[in-house]
């Protein structure tokens, strides 16, 4: 399970990093220039201010010009990234020209400097099409700024004839890197008919300014699904009404892109206090766009029409099979089941597992709402798939739950709800909904269903939170919505990972206490909505994308090395011909 598609996606995040401040990069560029000036002066070189004029000035010109030129094409590159790119190219050009001069002799310095400028142009072209605009023709000019300034300096330092050889190498390296870009684009174009670099552009735009243009790509690769969604509608004469709903789509992939903010959007779409638990769905069921949530809202609204209400419920009961525990409670002729594997890892359940459990349960109940509590993360792992040992344990535990609940009598129902905001941010693992609690009382037993707006719970945190809840009620469970607004790159940011459990407990206790104070006689109706034509990523799309990208990363390095070696050989051959 540690090598599945979600793990492959998680491993890709090691390639992302935050660019240092532009002032720091520029400071290093200037210092490098002064150091080279001092070194060449001490060595008695004829090249006056080589470091400042030959390396620092072209980098500073590139930093200043790249941002407005890229902006003119309708795209954005931040000052930090522009400065880092200029610094990187400066370091490479120093290594390829000055360092190799110590090996091959000073006579080859003009040729090595021209070759370094050619590599700088090609590298800048590759980076700019990746981070700013995938259209090569629009990035040629900003890519040329640093090497172009270097050529101008080279004409003054060496001779006017330098321009011919330098421009020839610009063309050679430009064509080489254009071919490399084509190779990088090819796999995703062939497999998914999308531009991989354009996708990277939109992903970086999402990280930079929250752009949702990635949704266009998701829609291109997406497919329609028809999923069921069970809901409980609590009606009370005293206090507000409550909706507890269990979507069987996934609140991902990241941030507010796609269905990342599904719990909050659903919560805000209904007048009653709405708890949006996590159903059975993997990343294959990520919504391609937030607009798809409207279809779910319409389906829920349609499902409540004509439902019958009941004022009775069973007491809560917990059953176990293997590593799986399920907290079960009957409401009228429907059943709510909240599952967990804590302290073992609790991860996404495949839709087929949930649908099988719901189908079996309908032999005894009119509606079955099956919740993945999503409350114990040990690592970013693969989902639970049908026919595995863990899936079998879920199935057996569900059957035990059906039998256990059917043996219980139904008693008058009371329900209370609360919603407590928390002072923690998305970066700390908390979505905007904070903590919600639904408390039920039937047969003299109270149960608290505590829902935290977050993506899973760190290992060992669910236990102290649940212990705090059980001081006030007889049974309970800690659930998370699985919102992916807390995940901008990595999938690992669970509740309790950054904020200690002891700082979370007061808000959980407050939610339970307020829900108990809100207890009032309630009637409950259940319904199963048919959410038709929901466009999601599609079966195995995440796995296919991750596998394709990982394969690309494996062959890019050796192919790039061979292509660049060929380019340098061509450069040497051209230099010999031009002598």
Secondary structure, 3 states (H helix, E strand, C coil): CCCCHHHHHHHHHHHCCCCCCHHHHHHHHHHHHHHHHHHHHHHCCCCCCHHHHHHHHHHHHHHHHHHHHHHHCCCCCCHHHHHHHHHHHHHHHHHHHHHHHHHHCHHHHHHHHHHHHHHHHHHHHHHHHHHCCCCHHHHHHHHHHHHHHHHHHHHHHCCCCHHHHHHHHHHHHHHHHHHHHHHHHHHHHHHHCCCHHHHHHHHHHHHHHCCCCHHHHHHHHCEEEEEEEEEEEEEECCCCCEEEEEECCECCEECCEECCCHHHHHHHCCCCEEEEEECCCCHHHEECCHHHHHHHHHHHHHHCCCCCCECEECCCEEEEECCEEEEEEEECCEEEEEEECCCCCECCECHHHHHHHHHHHCCCCCEEEEEECCCEECCCCCCECCCCHHHHHHHHHHHHHHHHHHCCCCEECEEEEEEECCCCCHHHCCCCCCEEEEEEEECCEEEEEEEECCCCEECCHHHHHHHHHCCCCCEEEEEECCCCCCCCCCCCCCECCCCCHHHHHHHHHHHHHHHHHCCEEEEEEEEEEEEEEEEECCCCHHHHHHHHHHHHHHHHHHHHHHHHHHHHHHHHHHHHHHC
